[in-house]
Amino acid sequence: MTRLAIVGGSDAGISAALRARELDPSAEVTVVVADAYPNYSICGIPYYFTGEVQPWQSLAHRTAADLEATGMRLRLDTLATRIDVAGRRLEVRGPDGSVEELAYDELVVGTGALPSHAGIAGLDALGPEQGVHVMHSMGDTFALDRDLAERQPASAIIVGAGYVGLEMAEAFTARGMRVTQLQRGPEVLSTLDPELGALIHEEIAGHGVEVVTGTVVRAIEQGPTGLTVMADRAGRPATFTADLVLLVVGVRPNTELLAEAGAVLGAGGAVVVDREMRTGLPHIWAAGDGVVTHHLLLGTTYLPLGTTSHKQGRVAGENAIGGEARFAGSVGTQVVKVFDLVAGRTGLRDQDATAAGFTPVTVASVADDHKRYYPGAHPIRFRITGDERDGWLLGAQLVGRHGTEVAKRVDTFATALHAGFSIEQLSDLDLSYTPPLGSPWDAVQVAAQAWAAQRRARALAGV
Amino acid sequence: MTRLAIVGGSDAGISAALRARELDPSAEVTVVVADAYPNYSICGIPYYFTGEVQPWQSLAHRTAADLEATGMRLRLDTLATRIDVAGRRLEVRGPDGSVEELAYDELVVGTGALPSHAGIAGLDALGPEQGVHVMHSMGDTFALDRDLAERQPASAIIVGAGYVGLEMAEAFTARGMRVTQLQRGPEVLSTLDPELGALIHEEIAGHGVEVVTGTVVRAIEQGPTGLTVMADRAGRPATFTADLVLLVVGVRPNTELLAEAGAVLGAGGAVVVDREMRTGLPHIWAAGDGVVTHHLLLGTTYLPLGTTSHKQGRVAGENAIGGEARFAGSVGTQVVKVFDLVAGRTGLRDQDATAAGFTPVTVASVADDHKRYYPGAHPIRFRITGDERDGWLLGAQLVGRHGTEVAKRVDTFATALHAGFSIEQLSDLDLSYTPPLGSPWDAVQVAAQAWAAQRRARALAGV
């Protein structure tokens, strides 16, 4: 019987607890959760604000009762404050402020990440009470919900145009708010090449969102008529005002607990773990947004994603009770729906691949999601990245309308990346076809063939 | 400069011609086409009869002008009658009946398949004029179209409930006809296990189709009030009458031309080819529904599919002009939309796998296509087949509503089969996730985990 303590009630921690209980029903599993909302789908919060998900309780992947029914014990509203590594004891502070030490045989830490403030001045004095929000926890969700209900703000500035920023632009727009979206880089959704980001830009602009790119936010101030965001735009000052500001500029790993215990920090300031999720501290495992990510093409990096947290947590939970699991590695697969478009990506783009020592070439192409003669066909726009030297697939980016099965087409590329396939091999795959849902050469293969044809043309031209 | 003659204007022949012209613009490519409709999407014909595809010309993947613009020459309404193997000459009979010999350096034969008659008596005297149809060519399509327009039949019997039979049941129903669907086996869509075929049965029955399984058709007769189909049902005679009969009971390879030239016939009576699409006859290549299929899990079999014909044709075209391509192999991926359901499959089922020497176990499971809290989630029903000994993925069958991205989820399994992944490895794949389109563990992974959990349970139980 293993006494397994787990810190963190989100993806990594709960996945670890579920896996441990699944494999070893004798394991005594205690999960220490900082708030009262274990196993909530943080990725679903934007859809609470669009009104598509109601009530907020339905955002729970599993209820606390579901979790406890698996035999794990939940310690809610309890903060893990210190690890006594040698003594194998976890110090926690409960909801009533009392401090206690939990003895453990094995410990899994999944403390996740914290919202980044991107060095913006003025945030010490500004929070939900002043209409300045972040969105990372159910607490943040309730604060924003309350603010929207009480003040009925007519306008919002969203700082950041990544996945959550774009989803929240849709949510605020759906609520009838005027939205200004500020983005540091040259185009929205910077995890895609700007050629495809531009399609997302057009989509949100077409729904009335004012998009301002190339804008670095310096400070936020509260004034008599609302909040003022001060920024640099192309080297010149620019100010924006609105009733509400939402900061969604990324996250930083929450490493305090493990760092104090002596864990080593690595890529992105995250806790270094091996592919078995060992921290190097005896009997301490870690997983999720607080730890480094093993990437199949990049080696060790920092790439916090819910899917990865689930997988890392599962590995940590299995190994903590004596298993031999290994995190297979991320390929950076991501997808987002923005109004009527879906954008997906997996693997590397040119700049990532070059930095990692590859010789990438990216080729753009367009292919219909299904046979054009059947009603409802729409083009999917691809950017395929492959290695010029050996022809290996390095990455793929896709944008298409909702309904064009972009998300699961990204998965074909992701699976091919796991398999280490060349781009030519994509044409060999026996993919499904029926006219309402595909083509004899699936769109994925049309894009792969376009890449291969351009490579052949370059070779013939002696480039 | 290679003089390349190609027999057949459907998937295999045209794919060969396109590939040859793409890789070698000096190749002199002549395609001999038996009718006037090269490069038609035969898979699209049912959607012409639903009314979704109009006019019939839009069923062309490419027009004759598109094809000729690539530099190939088309000889339409021309029948290839004999191959002089030693002399490298192809005898053809043109539209005016004149016989001619075409000299070639290399020959690709893609004569496809012919509709099977399944040993049904009476068919010698019954054809489109009598209201008895098959559906394999544009000629068949026009004949059926004319019959529907002229006689306005109120009822149809469809013999066969495979892909085309089910699609045509939908088409006739959409036209207001009363449809009786006769199926030899115990359940419709016999390429899926009956547990999933039953869902398709329910779907078509729910749309008014009368489905009669376990029924072997013996003969068809024309009577004063319509056509009578005589059958055995559970050992007892049964008769069915209707205004029209459509026979869609599969195909047999059309091998006459190559067999007379001395080609060897193998699996399913199809022409034996190697993975380079060589027939063994000097300078003669073959591809498509007339040749055997190299299957990644079964070895050599006969499995005529349009996707395979495209790939084989591409290989034949490349090799005929001196290339070194190789058909990577089929895994039997297929998908069909039937009213509001989509059914897909790839790889092997229990009986196929057992016959091929595996030790298969199939596990059923259900997983939502996306997070249930987001509107529009629907369950996908899975049957995953894996090898009990080593845990390798052998096959997958999925049924879900149209819109649940079943087709592209089948592709994840198909790609994993090409990669030779174990079922546990499916859980490791970095698949895409956003709440409107998936789950942190995609439905594909939930199904894989269900299989793995049952295997673990059997091992614990000592089964």
Contacts between the chains, C-beta under 8 A, distances in Angstrom:
chain1	res1	chain2	res2	distance
A	11	B	440	6.6
A	22	B	453	7.4
A	23	B	456	7.9
A	41	B	371	6.4
A	41	B	373	7.1
A	41	B	435	6.6
A	43	B	433	7.3
A	43	B	434	6.8
A	43	B	435	5.6
A	43	B	440	7.9
A	44	B	371	6.2
A	44	B	373	5.8
A	44	B	374	6.9
A	44	B	435	4.7
A	47	B	373	7.3
A	47	B	374	5.6
A	47	B	435	6.1
A	47	B	436	7.4
A	52	B	374	6.2
A	52	B	375	5.5
A	53	B	373	4.8
A	53	B	374	6.3
A	58	B	372	7.9
A	58	B	373	4.3
A	59	B	373	5.9
A	61	B	440	7.8
A	163	B	434	7.8
A	296	B	430	8.0
A	306	B	433	6.6
A	306	B	440	5.3
A	307	B	430	6.5
A	307	B	431	7.1
A	307	B	432	7.9
A	307	B	433	4.9
A	307	B	440	5.4
A	308	B	430	7.3
A	310	B	440	4.7
A	310	B	441	6.2
A	311	B	427	7.6
A	311	B	428	6.9
A	311	B	430	7.8
A	314	B	427	7.7
A	327	B	428	7.9
A	328	B	425	7.2
A	328	B	428	3.4
A	328	B	429	7.8
A	328	B	430	8.0
A	329	B	428	7.9
A	329	B	430	7.4
A	330	B	430	5.0
A	331	B	430	4.6
A	332	B	430	7.3
A	333	B	430	4.6
A	333	B	431	6.2
A	333	B	432	4.9
A	333	B	433	8.0
A	334	B	432	6.6
A	335	B	432	3.9
A	335	B	433	6.8
A	335	B	434	5.0
A	335	B	437	6.3
A	335	B	438	7.4
A	336	B	434	5.5
A	337	B	434	5.8
A	337	B	436	4.8
A	337	B	437	6.4
A	342	B	437	6.8
A	344	B	432	5.5
A	346	B	430	7.2
A	346	B	432	7.3
A	371	B	41	6.5
A	371	B	44	6.2
A	372	B	58	7.9
A	373	B	41	7.1
A	373	B	44	5.9
A	373	B	47	7.3
A	373	B	53	4.8
A	373	B	58	4.3
A	373	B	59	5.9
A	374	B	44	7.0
A	374	B	47	5.6
A	374	B	52	6.2
A	374	B	53	6.3
A	375	B	52	5.5
A	402	B	436	7.7
A	403	B	403	7.0
A	405	B	405	4.9
A	405	B	407	6.7
A	405	B	408	4.4
A	407	B	405	6.7
A	407	B	408	8.0
A	407	B	432	4.8
A	407	B	434	7.0
A	407	B	437	4.1
A	407	B	438	6.0
A	408	B	405	4.4
A	408	B	407	8.0
A	408	B	408	3.3
A	408	B	409	5.4
A	408	B	411	7.0
A	408	B	412	6.8
A	408	B	432	7.5
A	408	B	437	7.9
A	408	B	438	8.0
A	409	B	408	5.4
A	409	B	411	7.6
A	410	B	432	4.7
A	411	B	408	7.0
A	411	B	409	7.6
A	411	B	411	7.6
A	411	B	412	4.9
A	411	B	429	7.4
A	411	B	431	4.7
A	411	B	432	5.7
A	411	B	442	7.1
A	411	B	444	7.7
A	412	B	408	6.8
A	412	B	411	4.9
A	412	B	412	6.4
A	412	B	415	5.4
A	414	B	429	6.2
A	414	B	430	5.4
A	414	B	431	5.8
A	414	B	432	6.9
A	415	B	412	5.4
A	415	B	415	4.1
A	415	B	416	5.9
A	415	B	419	7.0
A	415	B	429	5.6
A	415	B	431	7.7
A	416	B	415	5.9
A	416	B	419	7.8
A	417	B	430	7.9
A	418	B	419	7.1
A	418	B	421	7.8
A	418	B	425	7.7
A	418	B	428	7.2
A	418	B	429	5.6
A	418	B	430	7.2
A	419	B	415	7.0
A	419	B	416	7.8
A	419	B	418	7.1
A	419	B	419	3.4
A	419	B	421	7.4
A	421	B	418	7.8
A	421	B	419	7.4
A	425	B	328	7.2
A	425	B	418	7.7
A	427	B	311	7.5
A	427	B	314	7.7
A	428	B	311	6.9
A	428	B	327	7.9
A	428	B	328	3.4
A	428	B	329	7.9
A	428	B	418	7.2
A	429	B	328	7.8
A	429	B	411	7.4
A	429	B	414	6.2
A	429	B	415	5.6
A	429	B	418	5.6
A	430	B	296	8.0
A	430	B	307	6.5
A	430	B	308	7.3
A	430	B	311	7.8
A	430	B	328	8.0
A	430	B	329	7.5
A	430	B	330	5.0
A	430	B	331	4.6
A	430	B	332	7.2
A	430	B	333	4.6
A	430	B	346	7.1
A	430	B	414	5.3
A	430	B	417	7.9
A	430	B	418	7.1
A	431	B	307	7.0
A	431	B	333	6.2
A	431	B	411	4.6
A	431	B	414	5.8
A	431	B	415	7.7
A	432	B	307	7.9
A	432	B	333	4.9
A	432	B	334	6.6
A	432	B	335	3.9
A	432	B	344	5.5
A	432	B	346	7.3
A	432	B	407	4.8
A	432	B	408	7.5
A	432	B	410	4.7
A	432	B	411	5.7
A	432	B	414	7.0
A	433	B	43	7.3
A	433	B	306	6.6
A	433	B	307	5.0
A	433	B	335	6.8
A	434	B	43	6.8
A	434	B	163	7.8
A	434	B	335	4.9
A	434	B	336	5.5
A	434	B	337	5.8
A	434	B	407	7.0
A	435	B	41	6.7
A	435	B	43	5.6
A	435	B	44	4.7
A	435	B	47	6.1
A	436	B	47	7.4
A	436	B	337	4.8
A	436	B	402	7.7
A	437	B	335	6.3
A	437	B	337	6.4
A	437	B	342	6.8
A	437	B	407	4.1
A	437	B	408	7.9
A	438	B	335	7.4
A	438	B	407	5.9
A	438	B	408	8.0
A	440	B	11	6.6
A	440	B	41	8.0
A	440	B	43	7.9
A	440	B	61	7.8
A	440	B	306	5.3
A	440	B	307	5.4
A	440	B	310	4.7
A	441	B	310	6.3
A	442	B	411	7.1
A	444	B	411	7.7
A	453	B	22	7.4
A	456	B	23	7.9
